[in-house]
């Protein structure tokens, strides 16, 4: 019975983590676009406000959600060590490690933006904001389809989905005149 509670909170943590990451990187877009404000005072005020919001989202949403996700997930593996014998579990674990690296990279970006360095333009941040979508699709497919999923086809499908997202983003940028 405890396994079900950990699974439920694992899902809650993952949903909150993804929500936080989507929100955080979207703020990066607006942070960089603050450079286009008409006066230096406005630019600095907007950038300071976005930096404050970025840190809050990272520390109050993303970090606790990531910790809840990892804690409940690892606890489930202790309660059901058979997970370690399943191929899909190893792939999911690798994807979660990559998602954690992305999470930590976002912290580095907050610091860079805080120092006045823009590592990417707003369009590149919009593309970066789609990366968690690829993680989410991959994790959802693995969690639901498990061993029935052909990993090679799944990887190709997620990659194709990523290319489609990129094409839609480029079309959107062109339509906006940017």
Helices and strands as residue ranges (DSSP letters): H 2-33, G 34-36, H 40-56, I 57-62, H 63-79, G 81-85, H 87-114, H 122-128, H 131-145, G 146-148, H 151-176
